[in-house]
Amino acid sequence: MIAVPRWFTGGIAVAIAAYTSVFAIIDIATGGAPLSSLIALGFFGLAFGLCIVRTGQASLPTTIVIVGSGLVLPLLGSNGLDPVKDSYSSGAWYVTGVGCIVVVLLWRRRPIGAGVLLGGLVLHTYLWGGLDALNGFGVVAATLLIAIMAAGGFAAARTEQHLRAFSGAEREALEWQAAQDAYHAEREVRLATTARLASAMLQRIATATDGLTDADRAECRVLEQTIRDEIRGRRLLTDDIRDQVIAHRRRGAMVQVNDDGGVDDLDPAELEPLLVQVAEALRTLRSDRIIIRTAPRDSPKALSVVAMSIDPVAAALGLDDGEDQVDLWLELDRPGAGVPV
């Protein structure tokens, strides 16, 4: 939607105010009540100046001053005019002045003040000259024009609200579609990786005629855990980390890879160096239990690697409450948060 520039609306208001001022000056120079018209022109200048000096919604004190000044205009401007003989062209510049202030009040988002001011003009003109004065001095025409402008502004505002709502809905739909595309793309990658890892064993199972050996069964358990990693590990898995995890499981270690969403906010370029450090740390381990997991999103850490070994003395004695020996405690900071611990 193309927004109407401020200079355009402000320029129209200034042009109407200039026309009103020139009309008033001519009336003062030729009219029968120059003093009251001069005072009325001063109130008009005060009200219009307060309206145009800023944008946005006018404050309540400012609105009260503007409305009060506008209500004075018909009282002073009509002084010296005959409601029976005279008409708008005879010097009723105050009608245009009130209309100008009403329009600018609507622009400043004070519709109640604008309605009070317009109602004051209509009421004064009716009490002063009756229905004929309402038509002869242009009050009816000004009221209809202001009503049309207000209705157009209201329609434009509602249209803008609908456009914003539609734009927001479109953005949400695009984001949802992007998330679905990413989900399906990631699923395809996981399925392809799983097929690559398990295809050899599946072929072995399909072609085996004498059953599976103990080594085959152990390899199946490793592959089952590897397939679970594709579900639970998500962004923590690279080809190097997969190879290291499989190697540790084949030697009998218990390995857990848990991505709880703590690194979802990291770009791939930021996450890749951290995963390289994890792979290097896994390469040198000989621990019995290895845990790789992400940290919470509000943590300064991105992910951690903990490796523990069973106490051989406690294992030899058959004690279940023996404390495991910590071989590695690696915590990697989020990019820019610090250095690894």
Summary of the structure (lengths in Angstrom):
residues: 341
radius of gyration: 40.7
end to end distance: 52.6
largest distance: 123.2
contacts: 982
relative contact order: 0.06
helix: 68%
strand: 9%
